[in-house]
Amino acid sequence: MTRVGLAVTTEGKEFSIGEYTVPDPAPGTVLLRQELCGICGTDIHNWQKGIEPATMLGHENVGIIEALGKGLTTDFNGTPVKEGDRVVFHPRNGGMIYGYRSADEPFSGGFADYIYLSDPDSCMIKFEAPPQVGVLAEPFTVGVHCALRGDIKIGDTVIVQGSGPIGMMCLIAAKISGAGRLIVIGGPAGRLELARKLGAHETIDIMAVPDADERREMALGMTPGRAGADVVIEAAGFLPAFPEGLELVKEDGVFVEVGHFVDVGTIEVNPHRHFLRPNLRLEGVWGSRYHHFTRAVAVLQNSDVDFGAMISHVLPLERVPEGFDALDGGYELDGKTAYKIAVRGSFGVDVG
C-alpha cells in the first residue's frame, strides 16, 4: 500500500506543505520518522536571499528508524541498529547535503514527516539521549570544530561573539575543553541569561551597549590584565562583528571565524593592526566533517550539560514560516525569547 507524508518546500521566500509518496529504502539506505529538526541560521541566511529552486530544507535532525534497506545492520560506529532505534546523522555526505536538496527528492530534508537517507555512505549514529538533545547534534558539531581549531587549552580566556545557537554551542565546547574564563557578547537579554546558565562568566548585551568601542573596552576589562582573549570565536554572522572581534584577541592569540557560512558581503580590516602586530592566527570553520560529528555525538550522549535548555520552541510543520520570521530579527515567538526553534512532523515530539 502506498504511503504518503507531509513535507515543507521552500521557494524564494515562500513556504508550502505538500503530500509526497514515502519511499521504500533501497539497499544500504534508511527511512526515518522525523522527531525534531532545528531551524538553522544558515537556513535563515539562504531564505533571506531567496531560495531557488524549490528546496526541502532542514539539516539538523533526529529521528526513529522506520525501515532499513537490505544489508544495513549497523550505524557508522559499527553499533547494531534496528527499526525503532533513535538516530542522528551528519547532513553533509560527499557530493550531497541533506536539507538542501530539490523538492524532486522527497523527504531529503527534515521539515517533514519522514527523512530518507538515500546515500548508503551516510554518517548515521544510534542515539540514546532524548530527541531535544539529539536535534542539537549538527550545531554542536560546529561548536566542537571551533574549539578544536581554536586549540582551546585549560585556563584559556575565550570570548564568543554571538548568542545564537552556534554561539551557545561554541560556549559549551569551550567550557568542556577547559576554558577558565568565558565571555559572551550578544543579545537579546534572554539569550544572555541562557548563556550564563550554560557557563558564561560575563556577558555584554549589544542592545544595551550599541557602541563597538565601548563594548571593546568592556570586553578587554573582563580579560586578565586587559590583554584580550586567548581565543575569540565570531559566531554572530554580522559583518561588523569580524573587525570588532579581531580587536579582542591577545598577542599570539587565535581568532576563529564561523559566523559567515553564507556570503553576506565584504568588510574592511587592517592587515598590520589586526593580524601582523598581534601575531594573530586566523582559523576559518565551514561546517564540519565526520570526525567532528562522532566526537560531538559522544559528548551529547554522556555529558551532564543541560543541552535541552537550548530548545525554546517546538513548532508543527504549518508554523515553519513563523519560526523563520522570529529568527529573522525579533527573536521572540509566542511571548518568549527564541533560542533554538525545532520543527516536528506528524511523528514528532513536543518537548515544550
N, C-alpha and C positions, 0 to 999 in steps of 0.2 A: 504494500500500500504506500502510495506517495505521501510523504510528509512535507509540510510547509512550515516556515518560521518567519518571524519578522526581523527586518534589518533596516537600519538608518542609512540613507545615502545622502551625501553632501555634494552639491554642485554650485559653483560660485560661492555665495554665502547663504544659500537656501538648503534647508533640510527636508527630507521626505522619508516616510516609512512605507515599506512595501513588503509583500509576501514573496518568498523565494523557496524553491524546492530544496529540501535538505539532502545533501549528497550522502551516498554510502561511501565510506572511506576506502580508497584504493590501497593496495598492499603497502605496508610500511607507513601509512598515514593514520590520523586520528581525528575523530569528530568529538567536540566538547560541547556540553551545555554551559553557556556563559553564565557565571555567577556575578562578577563585577568587572567593570572596565573603567579605568580612570580617564578623565579628560586632561590631556597633557598641554603644557604651554606651547609645544610645537604645533599641536592641532590648532590652537588659538591663532598663532602667528600665520600659519598657512591659510586659515579661514579668513583672517583679516585681509589677506591679499586676494582671496577668491580662489576656490579650488576647481581645477579643470583637469581631466574630465570628471564626470560623476564618480565619486570615490566612497568606499566603505572605510571610514575612519575607526580608530580605536586600537591602540597597540600596547596598552597596559592592562593585561588580562589575567584572570584566574578563573578556572572552570573545572567541571566534572567530566570525566571520560564517559561519553555516551556510547561510542563504538570504536573498536580498534581494527585497523586494517590488517589483513593477513600478514603474519610474520613479525608484527610489532608486539614484543613481550616485555621490554624494559624501557626505562627512561634514559636520558643522556648519561646519567651516572652508573647505569647498569642495574638499577633497582627495579625489581619486578613491578609491573603495573597491570591493572585490570579495570574493567568497567566499574564505575562508581568511585574511582580514586580522584582526589583533587590534584590538579597540576597547575604549574605556571610555565611560561615559555618565553624565550628571548624573541623579540619581534623581528630582528634582522637575520636573514637567512641567505647567505651568499648573495645571489643576484636578485632576491626578492625581499620585500618587507611586509609583514602583516600590519594591517591598519593603514596601508597606503595603496591598496590595490583597487583596480577598476570595479565598478558595480557589475561588470560582466563576470566577476569571480565572486559569487555569493558567499557570504559568511567568511570573508577573508579579513574582516575587521571586527572589533569587539562590541560595537554599539548594535547588538543583535541578540537573538535568542541562542544562536549556536556560533561556534568558531570551528572552521575546518582547517586543520594544519595539514595542508596539501603537499608539503615538501617532506620527504622521508628523512631529510637531514636536520629537521627542526630540533632545537635545543629545548626539550621538554623535561621538566623535573617534577617528580612527585612531591607534594607539599602537604605537610601535616598540620600546619598552623591555620587559624581562621582565615576566611576569604578577605576580610578587611585588612589583613596583613599581606596576604598574597598579592592583592591588587597593586601593592607598592613595590613589587619585585623589580620591575623595569626602572622606575625612577631611583630606587635605592642603589641599583647597579651603577647608575650615573654618579651618584654620590661616592660610591666605593672607588670608581675610576678616578674621580677628582682627588680623593685622599691619597691614592697610590701615586698619581702623577705629581702631586704636591709634596710627596715624600714626608708626610707629617710625622714628626717624632715626639716622643714622650716629653711633655712640658712645653711644647711649642705654643706660641700665641697665634691664633687663627682668626681672621676676620672673614665673615661671609657676607657678601653683598647680595641682598635679595632674600625675602622671607616667604617666597612661594614654595611649592612642594620640592623643587630641586634644591633650593637653598636649605630647606629643612633636612633633606637627605644628606647634603654635604655637611651640615652641622652635626648630625648623628654620626656620620662616618668619621669626621674629625675627632669627635669625642671618644669613640671606641678605639681610635688609632693612638690615643694618648695625649691629645692636646690639653695643655694645662690652663689655657685661658681662651674663651670663645666669645667673640663679639659679633653680633648680627646687626646689619644696617638694612632697614626695610620698612614695611608698613602694609596695611594699617595696624592700629594698636592691637587688635585682636590677634593678629598673626604673630606679633612680637611677644604677646603673652604666652602663646603656644611655644615659641622659640625658647623662652625662659624655662618652661616646663620640660622641654626636651634637652636642656643642658646649657643654654647660653648664659654666660655670666653677666654680660652687659648687652644692651640693645640701644639703637638710635633710631628714632622714628623720623623718616624722611618727610612726613607730613607736618610734624611739629618743628622740625629743623630743615626747612626747604633750601637753605643756602649751603652749597657744596663746601665752601671754605670753612664755614662754621662746623659742618659735620666732620671735616678733616681734623680740625683742632680737637674736637671732642673725641674722635676715634684714636688719635695719637695719644691723647691724655689717658686713655684706657690701656695702653700698652706699656710694658716695663721700660722706664727711662725715656718715655715718649719717642722711642726709636722706631716704632712701627711693628707690624706683624711679621712673623717668620713666613707665614703663608696667607695670602689673600685669595679668596675664591670669588670670582664675579659670576653670580648666578641670577642676576636681576634681568638681564636681557634687554636693557635700555642702553643706547649708545653712550650717553654721558657717564654712565657708571664705569666704563672702561678706563678713561684717563683719571677719573676720581680714584679708582681702586689702585692704580699704579702709584699714586702719591702716598699710599698707606703701607707699602712694603718696606721692611727694614733693609739695610745693606746686606747683600748676599742672600736676600730672601727670594721667594717664589711667588709668581702671580699665575693663577690658574684661571683660564677663560673658558666658561662652559655655557654662558647665558645666551650666546648668539648661534644657536643651532640653525636658525633660518637667517638668511641675509636680509638685514633691515637697513643697510646703508653703511656709510663710512664716516669716521670721525678723526680729527687731528690729534696726534700725540707728538711729543718731543723726544727723539731718539736719545739725545745726550742726557737730558734730565731724567727721563723715565726709565731708560734701560741701561746705558753705559755707566753713568755716575754711581748708581746704587749696585752695580754688578748683579742686576736682576736677572732671574731665569724665568722665561715665559713658557708656559705649558698650555697647549690647546687641547680641549677634550671635546670630541664629537661623538656622542653616544657611548657605546660600549661594545665589548666583544664577549664571546662565550666564557672566557676565563674570569672576567669580571662578574658575569651573571652567576656562575656557580659559587663564587665567594659570597656574593650578596645573599643568595638564597640560603646558604648555610648559616649566615648570621641571622637572617629573618626568622629562621625556624628555631634558633637556640638562644636568642637574646632576650633580656628582661626589659628592653626598651619598649615603651608603650607606642608602638608604631600605629596602632589602630586609632589613636587620638588624632591622627592626621586627617581622617575621613570626616568631613563636616556635613556632607550631604550625599544621599543616595537617591538618584532620580530614575524614574521609569523612562523607557525609550522616547515617549512622546514629549518629555521635558528636556531633551538634549539641547534644543535651542536656548532654553532658559539658562542652562549651565554654561553655555558658551558666552551668553550675554553677561552673566555675572562675573566671569573671569576676564572679560574684556575691559574691565576698568573699575567697576564699583566694588567688587569683592564682597558682595553681600547678596544673600538669597534667603527668602522666607524669614526675614527678620534677623538673621545671624550672619557672622563673618564666614566667608567661604575660604576654606583652606584647600582641601583636596575634594573635588567633586567626582563621585563614581556613578556609573550608569549600570542599571540591571535590566536584563530582559525578562522573559516570562518565567525563567527558572532561577532568577537572581535572588539575592538575599537583601533585606532591608536591615542594615545594621545601625540605623539611626534611632 
